[in-house]
């Protein structure tokens, strides 16, 4: 079972939060809603179905009310993905790709140069990348990781709508906690880790994961994907090919209390008060939405013996999975992806070890066998985004801004009208 560390205000709350993963894993997922999805998932339908991969979180939720920089409210966290787990920091082959580059992922120059990833992959909020990057170095030093230096891979999306992001509430110990809590098995989703304060396609977003296991005739390889979902507009959202975002009602952006000065939408209009749960719906011509200014980070893993150039081909297909969801990789979005393979151990140590002669034997999948890898990557990406949306819960953050969870009943009803519901 994956452990998620959730930091709140009191010792009692912290104890309760440490038990959070059990309930988080019981949350419904896309398949539970009857959304039709292609492909065969692994045992956990998670990135951890790729043997050796571990995931850990630190979730930070504290305070409420008007935003005071440096005080809160806090709705953020850190996600850690360890390609071979904590047992070894042996490098893996990797590749990265940006669908649109309005974002950050550190450490990618060396990956582009050599195809070697030598550190965990971390995800947090935009302004905490430096803190987490330095913490990873310290963590690797304390674990006597091989090599004279490293280029930690740390990616981000912005939680500035719900979180006091400028207050820099993510500290080095939170990165340590995410790394030390990393574990295989089931993975919590929704408002956890770096995804805690994120929004996706106009709804509450966050962290999601999925996997695909290929047929034995295609090698039987496993592909796992984890996303931190903070991109897209509601009108773009497609589920099972249906533009459901245009039909969802009564969950437009709102605030629980007014603040001074009042919060404004992109068009300059004031964001209204949320109506009472039993109150009448406000007239609406459709979902209120700002232009695309979000981001999504996607980590894809496989046990297939792929060389760095093949991983580059694989990671590009992540964008096609987002396309199924309606993404256009918009100008304001940081859509940045990384893929790695856990095969070919000991072939290339990068800066972290000494190369030997004769060189170790390396396996490489034939190019003509890549199509099932591409298909699994696309399918797992689509489902990971859906799982992030389905698992996320309504959250009220800084300045009383509310981010609504996607309404499960409406999604089922819309898909049923189009005969796209499985049950």
Buried (B, 14 or more C-beta within 10 A) or exposed (E): EBBBBBBBEEEEBEEEBEEBBEEBBEBEBBBEBBBBBEBEBBEBBBBBBBBBBBBBBBBBBBBBBBBEEEBBBBBBBBBBBBBBBBEEBBBBBBBBBBBBEBBBBBBBEBBBEBBBBBBBBBBBBBBBBBBBBBBBBEBBEEEEBBBEEBBBBBBBBBBBBBBBBEBBBBBBEBBBBBBBBBBBBBBBBBBBBBBBBBBBBBBBBBBBBBBBBBEEEBBEBBBBBBBBBBBBBBBBBBBBEBBBBBBBEEBBBBBBEBBEEEBEBEEEEEBBBBEEEEEEEEEEEEBBBBEBBBBBBBBBBBBBBBBBEBBBBBBBBBBBBBBBBBBBBBEBBBBBBBBBBBBBEEBBBBBBBEEEEEEEEEEBBEEEBBEBBBBBBBBBBBBBBBBBBBBBEBBBBBBBBBBBBBBEEBBBBBBEEBEBBEE
